[in-house]
Amino acid sequence: MVVIPELGPDGMLPPGRYRVTREQLRARFVDGRGPTRAELWRDWEAATNLLARHVHVNAAWVHGPFLSQDTDPPAVHCVYWAEDLELDKAHLDVAAAKLLRAFSRPGYVRRRLGMKVDTQIAAWHCQPDPRNTDDYYAQYCTRRGEVDDLLQRLALGSAGAALARADAWPRRGYVEVIIDDYT
């Protein structure tokens, strides 16, 4: 695991993805930083544990204001990664399928379950030899790159303003928290 870099002058992580443990994330962005962050952490842990009871969660990409100097971020924003085959199996169970749908819709877990966690689910596709691609590999690579790109963006204009070229630039980083690993 890497050391989480210092926040930049803008109060955010520098652009990039940083692989960390739960303990590192908690020590850096929760411990000693007030009751709001402690509550958000409890909600994120509860959401993560709930999802992990229904599908093998490889990792979580945590992003947004929680990873900033903001003393009262509104929520923990998170993309959970689970292998596509595991997601397919989990969808065969009615209760698990409902839960996966809820976790796949940004804002839904927050509104319906009362947890201050905005979630998405992304499918990891295991392709040991990229030279022998299957029908899903290109789609997976595109989606993974798209998610990485979007998590590092930060629109600078006022709410509702048209986006400009500079809004596509990577401006902030995020962390990859290993949950059950990519095994």
DRENLOVO-417291 format. One record per residue: residue in three letters; x, y, z of N, C-alpha, C in turn. Coordinates in pm, whole numbers, plus 50000, padded with zeros to 5 digits. Each point is the difference from the previous one (the first is absolute). Layout:
BEGIN
NODE, ALA, X, Y, Z, X, Y, Z, X, Y, Z
...
//
This chain:
BEGIN
NODE, MET, 50084, 49882, 50000, 49916, 50118, 50000, 50089, 50125, 50000
NODE, VAL, 49947, 50106, 49947, 50075, 50125, 49992, 49958, 50093, 50114
NODE, VAL, 50081, 50097, 50021, 49965, 50106, 50095, 49907, 50096, 49928
NODE, ILE, 49895, 50039, 50065, 49908, 50097, 49940, 50073, 50134, 49993
NODE, PRO, 50008, 50061, 49881, 50074, 50126, 49989, 49930, 50114, 50076
NODE, GLU, 50077, 50103, 50024, 49945, 50121, 50063, 49898, 50063, 49906
NODE, LEU, 49903, 50067, 50058, 49902, 50072, 49919, 50069, 50117, 49932
NODE, GLY, 49953, 50032, 49881, 50057, 50111, 49925, 49950, 50133, 50053
NODE, PRO, 50046, 50111, 49941, 49957, 50133, 50043, 49849, 50021, 49987
NODE, ASP, 49936, 49919, 49915, 49855, 50010, 49984, 49924, 49918, 50104
NODE, GLY, 50073, 49933, 50091, 49937, 49922, 50105, 49957, 49861, 49960
NODE, MET, 50045, 49953, 49883, 49963, 49868, 49950, 50124, 49916, 49975
NODE, LEU, 49978, 49869, 49985, 50111, 49912, 49963, 50048, 50037, 49861
NODE, PRO, 50130, 49990, 49975, 50048, 50021, 49863, 49940, 49894, 49907
NODE, PRO, 49986, 50031, 49871, 49943, 49902, 49908, 50073, 49866, 50005
NODE, GLY, 49924, 49895, 49983, 50054, 49864, 49999, 49917, 49908, 50087
NODE, ARG, 50034, 49871, 49991, 49934, 49900, 50084, 50104, 49948, 50098
NODE, TYR, 49962, 49994, 50127, 50091, 49958, 50107, 49940, 49879, 50071
NODE, ARG, 50071, 49888, 49994, 49952, 49877, 50064, 50033, 50005, 50148
NODE, VAL, 49896, 49988, 50084, 50016, 50012, 50144, 49918, 49893, 50071
NODE, THR, 50027, 49984, 50128, 49920, 49911, 50084, 49888, 50081, 50064
NODE, ARG, 49904, 49929, 50055, 49893, 50068, 50075, 50060, 50079, 50116
NODE, GLU, 50098, 49938, 50065, 50062, 50064, 50116, 50069, 50131, 49961
NODE, GLN, 50070, 49999, 49886, 50066, 50123, 49954, 49897, 50109, 49969
NODE, LEU, 49892, 49962, 49935, 49897, 50097, 49965, 49937, 50059, 50126
NODE, ARG, 49966, 49914, 50095, 49940, 50048, 50125, 50096, 50091, 50075
NODE, ALA, 50127, 49958, 50011, 50098, 50080, 50074, 50018, 50138, 49938
NODE, ARG, 49995, 50008, 49868, 50026, 50126, 49932, 49880, 50093, 49993
NODE, PHE, 49881, 49943, 49978, 49885, 50086, 49973, 49887, 49991, 50102
NODE, VAL, 50019, 49921, 50107, 49894, 49987, 50100, 50049, 50029, 50141
NODE, ASP, 50099, 49926, 50045, 50046, 50011, 50138, 50038, 50143, 50037
NODE, GLY, 49936, 50052, 50104, 50031, 50134, 50049, 49950, 50113, 49913
NODE, ARG, 49910, 49970, 49905, 49953, 50104, 49908, 49853, 50034, 50018
NODE, GLY, 49944, 49964, 50115, 49865, 50045, 50032, 49892, 49895, 49984
NODE, PRO, 49882, 50032, 50057, 49888, 49905, 50001, 49939, 49972, 49862
NODE, THR, 50002, 50098, 49911, 49943, 49977, 49866, 50076, 49891, 49928
NODE, ARG, 50133, 50010, 50001, 50081, 49899, 49932, 49988, 49863, 50068
NODE, ALA, 49988, 49999, 50132, 49982, 49873, 50072, 49868, 49934, 49959
NODE, GLU, 49895, 50080, 49987, 49870, 49947, 49957, 50007, 49949, 49856
NODE, LEU, 50064, 50076, 49913, 50015, 49957, 49861, 50077, 49869, 49992
NODE, TRP, 50103, 49988, 50081, 50080, 49877, 50000, 49915, 49881, 50044
NODE, ARG, 49921, 50017, 50106, 49912, 49891, 50045, 49902, 49960, 49890
NODE, ASP, 49945, 50099, 49931, 49907, 49971, 49891, 50071, 49926, 49886
NODE, TRP, 50121, 50044, 49965, 50073, 49934, 49892, 50034, 49856, 50038
NODE, GLU, 50045, 49979, 50121, 50030, 49864, 50047, 49874, 49914, 49996
NODE, ALA, 49887, 50054, 50046, 49875, 49924, 50000, 49957, 49966, 49858
NODE, ALA, 50008, 50097, 49909, 49963, 49976, 49861, 50092, 49897, 49936
NODE, THR, 50129, 50012, 50024, 50097, 49907, 49943, 49975, 49859, 50052
NODE, ASN, 49977, 49986, 50129, 49975, 49869, 50058, 49868, 49940, 49950
NODE, LEU, 49899, 50084, 49983, 49872, 49953, 49947, 50017, 49946, 49858
NODE, LEU, 50066, 50075, 49915, 50022, 49955, 49863, 50084, 49872, 49997
NODE, ALA, 50102, 49994, 50083, 50091, 49883, 50002, 49930, 49873, 50047
NODE, ARG, 49888, 50012, 50068, 49924, 49880, 50039, 49930, 49937, 49879
NODE, HIS, 49987, 50076, 49891, 49926, 49951, 49884, 50087, 49976, 49877
NODE, VAL, 50118, 50059, 49996, 50090, 49981, 49886, 50143, 50023, 50048
NODE, HIS, 50093, 49929, 49939, 50143, 50017, 50031, 50043, 50137, 49945
NODE, VAL, 50032, 50092, 50088, 50041, 50135, 49961, 50152, 50004, 49992
NODE, ASN, 50053, 50027, 49882, 50145, 50006, 49983, 50059, 50123, 50066
NODE, ALA, 49942, 50115, 49967, 50057, 50126, 50048, 49894, 50109, 49994
NODE, ALA, 50032, 50110, 50062, 49914, 50118, 49995, 50086, 50119, 49960
NODE, TRP, 49956, 50074, 49901, 50066, 50124, 49962, 49924, 50112, 50070
NODE, VAL, 50061, 50057, 50103, 49938, 50107, 50078, 50049, 50133, 49942
NODE, HIS, 49907, 50092, 49980, 50034, 50127, 49933, 49914, 50112, 50055
NODE, GLY, 50027, 50120, 49955, 49916, 50114, 50034, 50043, 50075, 50125
NODE, PRO, 49909, 50081, 50056, 50032, 50090, 50111, 50049, 49930, 50126
NODE, PHE, 49967, 49873, 50017, 50049, 49927, 50118, 50153, 49998, 50002
NODE, LEU, 50061, 50004, 49883, 50146, 49996, 49989, 50057, 50141, 49985
NODE, SER, 49946, 50091, 50077, 50045, 50139, 49992, 50014, 50057, 50140
NODE, GLN, 50033, 50128, 50006, 50010, 50068, 50129, 49863, 50040, 50054
NODE, ASP, 49894, 49978, 49925, 49864, 50033, 50042, 49971, 49936, 50136
NODE, THR, 49960, 50079, 50097, 49975, 49946, 50134, 49867, 49927, 50009
NODE, ASP, 49905, 50036, 49916, 49868, 49936, 50002, 49957, 49956, 49860
NODE, PRO, 50069, 49902, 49941, 49957, 49954, 49868, 49860, 49939, 50008
NODE, PRO, 49921, 50012, 49894, 49862, 49954, 50005, 49984, 49848, 49999
NODE, ALA, 50097, 49930, 49942, 49988, 49854, 49986, 50136, 49943, 49962
NODE, VAL, 50008, 49868, 50005, 50114, 49928, 49943, 49955, 49955, 49862
NODE, HIS, 50075, 50034, 49898, 49969, 49959, 49863, 50088, 49881, 49965
NODE, CYS, 49939, 49896, 49945, 50072, 49874, 49987, 49954, 49921, 49879
NODE, VAL, 50096, 49944, 49927, 49972, 49904, 49893, 50053, 49866, 50049
NODE, TYR, 49910, 49904, 50017, 50039, 49866, 50042, 50030, 49916, 49876
NODE, TRP, 50112, 49928, 50004, 50038, 49911, 49891, 49977, 49855, 50043
NODE, ALA, 49927, 49926, 49918, 49977, 49857, 50022, 50012, 49930, 49866
NODE, GLU, 50052, 49880, 50002, 50020, 49928, 49874, 49867, 49976, 49930
NODE, ASP, 50000, 50014, 49869, 49878, 49984, 49922, 49933, 49865, 50023
NODE, LEU, 50078, 49893, 50010, 49942, 49868, 50024, 49932, 49992, 50137
NODE, GLU, 50060, 50064, 50100, 49941, 50002, 50134, 49871, 50083, 50002
NODE, LEU, 50000, 50109, 49926, 49878, 50081, 49990, 49888, 49921, 49932
NODE, ASP, 50035, 49927, 49894, 49900, 49918, 49932, 49940, 49896, 50094
NODE, LYS, 50085, 49934, 50079, 49951, 49900, 50096, 49911, 50066, 50105
NODE, ALA, 50042, 50114, 50051, 49922, 50068, 50104, 49863, 50042, 49948
NODE, HIS, 49991, 50035, 49873, 49871, 50042, 49943, 49899, 49885, 49994
NODE, LEU, 50045, 49876, 50017, 49907, 49887, 50000, 49918, 49993, 50129
NODE, ASP, 50050, 50063, 50105, 49928, 50007, 50127, 49918, 50129, 50001
NODE, VAL, 49870, 49988, 50026, 49910, 50116, 49990, 50041, 50112, 50095
NODE, ALA, 50030, 49966, 50126, 50038, 50103, 50098, 50131, 50067, 49961
NODE, ALA, 50096, 49920, 49956, 50129, 50055, 49959, 49983, 50089, 49877
NODE, ALA, 49916, 49958, 49907, 49978, 50079, 49878, 49942, 50138, 50034
NODE, LYS, 49906, 50005, 50095, 49943, 50129, 50042, 50107, 50088, 50062
NODE, LEU, 50082, 49940, 50084, 50106, 50077, 50065, 50100, 50053, 49897
NODE, LEU, 50038, 49916, 49904, 50094, 50043, 49897, 49942, 50115, 49917
NODE, ARG, 49872, 49993, 49970, 49936, 50111, 49927, 50008, 50129, 50082
NODE, ALA, 49973, 49990, 50129, 50006, 50119, 50086, 50140, 50058, 50003
NODE, PHE, 50101, 49916, 50014, 50138, 50047, 50007, 50050, 50051, 49866
NODE, SER, 49935, 49963, 49891, 50042, 50043, 49867, 49949, 50138, 49962
NODE, ARG, 49905, 50050, 50077, 49939, 50130, 49969, 50055, 50107, 50092
NODE, PRO, 50077, 50095, 49947, 50053, 50106, 50085, 49888, 50070, 50078
NODE, GLY, 50022, 50017, 50128, 49904, 50068, 50085, 49892, 49911, 50060
NODE, TYR, 49982, 49880, 49947, 49890, 49914, 50044, 50023, 49947, 50142
NODE, VAL, 50119, 49951, 50029, 50030, 49948, 50134, 49982, 50112, 50102
NODE, ARG, 50041, 50116, 49963, 49989, 50116, 50090, 49854, 50034, 50029
NODE, ARG, 49920, 50006, 49894, 49859, 50037, 50017, 49917, 49890, 50065
NODE, ARG, 50018, 49877, 49956, 49913, 49891, 50044, 50044, 49933, 50130
NODE, LEU, 50131, 49990, 50022, 50050, 49931, 50119, 50047, 50097, 50108
NODE, GLY, 50006, 50128, 49967, 50040, 50099, 50098, 50149, 50004, 50030
NODE, MET, 50079, 49929, 49923, 50145, 50003, 50017, 50056, 50112, 49914
NODE, LYS, 50090, 50077, 50055, 50059, 50112, 49925, 50114, 49949, 49913
NODE, VAL, 49963, 49913, 49908, 50095, 49939, 49907, 49935, 50000, 49862
NODE, ASP, 50066, 50062, 49903, 49954, 49996, 49861, 50080, 49892, 49929
NODE, THR, 49930, 49899, 49949, 50067, 49882, 49948, 49973, 49977, 49852
NODE, GLN, 50092, 49929, 49940, 49985, 49943, 49867, 50068, 49864, 50005
NODE, ILE, 49964, 49913, 49909, 50067, 49871, 49988, 50057, 49991, 49859
NODE, ALA, 50123, 49956, 49992, 50065, 49978, 49871, 50048, 49856, 49994
NODE, ALA, 49993, 49942, 49882, 50038, 49860, 49982, 50147, 49989, 49959
NODE, TRP, 50075, 49928, 50083, 50139, 49968, 49966, 49997, 49876, 49913
NODE, HIS, 50080, 49999, 49894, 50005, 49885, 49909, 50141, 49942, 50002
NODE, CYS, 50010, 49876, 50044, 50130, 49934, 50009, 50040, 49947, 49862
NODE, GLN, 50108, 50055, 49946, 50051, 49957, 49869, 50150, 49978, 50015
NODE, PRO, 50041, 49877, 50037, 50142, 49976, 50028, 50094, 50036, 49885
NODE, ASP, 49961, 49971, 49877, 50086, 50029, 49886, 49927, 50096, 49906
NODE, PRO, 50034, 50129, 50004, 49928, 50097, 49917, 50015, 49976, 49850
NODE, ARG, 50094, 49915, 49960, 50012, 49968, 49857, 49889, 49907, 49955
NODE, ASN, 49941, 49926, 50093, 49890, 49908, 49970, 49871, 50059, 50055
NODE, THR, 49954, 50105, 49940, 49884, 50071, 50054, 49871, 49925, 49972
NODE, ASP, 49903, 50024, 50086, 49866, 49947, 49978, 49908, 50117, 49967
NODE, ASP, 49872, 49971, 49991, 49903, 50103, 49958, 49985, 50114, 50100
NODE, TYR, 50040, 49980, 50125, 49976, 50099, 50104, 50121, 50087, 50032
NODE, TYR, 50118, 49959, 49956, 50122, 50067, 50044, 50007, 50146, 49955
NODE, ALA, 49972, 50028, 49875, 50008, 50139, 49950, 49899, 50089, 50072
NODE, GLN, 49880, 49949, 50020, 49896, 50076, 50071, 50045, 50027, 50144
NODE, TYR, 50059, 49900, 50065, 50049, 50017, 50137, 50110, 50107, 50004
NODE, CYS, 50095, 49992, 49909, 50111, 50098, 49999, 49947, 50141, 49979
NODE, THR, 49905, 50015, 49911, 49940, 50131, 49975, 49931, 50052, 50125
NODE, ARG, 49922, 49916, 50065, 49926, 50042, 50120, 50095, 50035, 50113
NODE, ARG, 50103, 49919, 50021, 50096, 50026, 50108, 50071, 50133, 49976
NODE, GLY, 50041, 50025, 49877, 50064, 50127, 49968, 49907, 50118, 50016
NODE, GLU, 49874, 49981, 49962, 49901, 50106, 50015, 49979, 50036, 50147
NODE, VAL, 49987, 49898, 50084, 49980, 50024, 50143, 50122, 50073, 50057
NODE, ASP, 50119, 49953, 49967, 50123, 50065, 50047, 50003, 50147, 49958
NODE, ASP, 49965, 50026, 49876, 49999, 50137, 49949, 49899, 50087, 50073
NODE, LEU, 49879, 49951, 50017, 49894, 50080, 50062, 50028, 50030, 50147
NODE, LEU, 50058, 49904, 50073, 50025, 50022, 50142, 50104, 50109, 50024
NODE, GLN, 50085, 50026, 49901, 50105, 50100, 50018, 49958, 50140, 49953
NODE, ARG, 49884, 50009, 49939, 49952, 50129, 49952, 49935, 50081, 50112
NODE, LEU, 50001, 50130, 49980, 49931, 50089, 50093, 49957, 50123, 49921
NODE, ALA, 49870, 50017, 49983, 49948, 50116, 49928, 50025, 50125, 50084
NODE, LEU, 50049, 50104, 49936, 50036, 50122, 50071, 49893, 50108, 49995
NODE, GLY, 49909, 49990, 49905, 49897, 50103, 49986, 49891, 49987, 50105
NODE, SER, 49909, 50094, 49997, 49888, 49996, 50095, 49905, 49887, 49962
NODE, ALA, 49918, 49959, 50094, 49905, 49891, 49977, 49911, 50033, 49881
NODE, GLY, 49989, 49905, 49909, 49917, 50018, 49882, 50068, 50069, 49884
NODE, ALA, 50121, 50052, 50022, 50072, 50068, 49891, 50047, 49898, 49897
NODE, ALA, 50013, 50046, 49877, 50052, 49913, 49894, 50143, 49959, 50034
NODE, LEU, 50031, 49874, 49972, 50135, 49951, 50027, 50097, 50051, 49895
NODE, ALA, 50120, 50029, 50042, 50106, 50049, 49912, 50110, 49895, 49988
NODE, ARG, 50090, 50022, 49908, 50112, 49907, 49978, 50075, 49971, 50130
NODE, ALA, 50025, 50102, 50080, 50075, 49982, 50125, 49928, 49908, 50099
NODE, ASP, 49869, 49986, 49986, 49926, 49912, 50090, 50031, 49852, 49974
NODE, ALA, 50064, 49968, 49889, 50037, 49862, 49969, 50139, 49964, 50051
NODE, TRP, 50073, 50097, 50049, 50137, 49974, 50046, 49998, 49925, 50133
NODE, PRO, 50096, 49908, 50020, 50011, 49934, 50130, 50043, 50102, 50105
NODE, ARG, 49920, 50015, 50104, 50028, 50100, 50104, 50011, 49942, 50139
NODE, ARG, 49947, 49879, 50020, 50002, 49942, 50135, 50022, 49850, 49991
NODE, GLY, 50053, 49946, 50107, 50026, 49857, 50004, 49892, 49925, 50075
NODE, TYR, 50016, 49870, 50002, 49908, 49913, 50074, 50080, 49883, 50054
NODE, VAL, 49938, 49922, 50088, 50070, 49886, 50059, 49929, 49871, 49961
NODE, GLU, 50080, 49896, 49984, 49949, 49865, 49978, 50021, 49924, 50130
NODE, VAL, 49889, 49968, 50066, 50005, 49926, 50126, 49973, 49854, 49968
NODE, ILE, 50096, 49915, 50028, 49982, 49858, 49974, 49905, 49944, 50106
NODE, ILE, 49895, 49935, 49955, 49901, 49941, 50092, 50028, 49850, 50012
NODE, ASP, 49968, 49923, 49898, 50027, 49855, 49999, 50105, 49963, 49897
NODE, ASP, 50065, 50098, 49944, 50107, 49986, 49902, 49949, 49943, 49867
NODE, TYR, 50087, 50000, 49903, 49968, 49953, 49866, 50040, 49853, 49988
NODE, THR, 49940, 49916, 50081, 50034, 49857, 49997, 49880, 49917, 49961
//
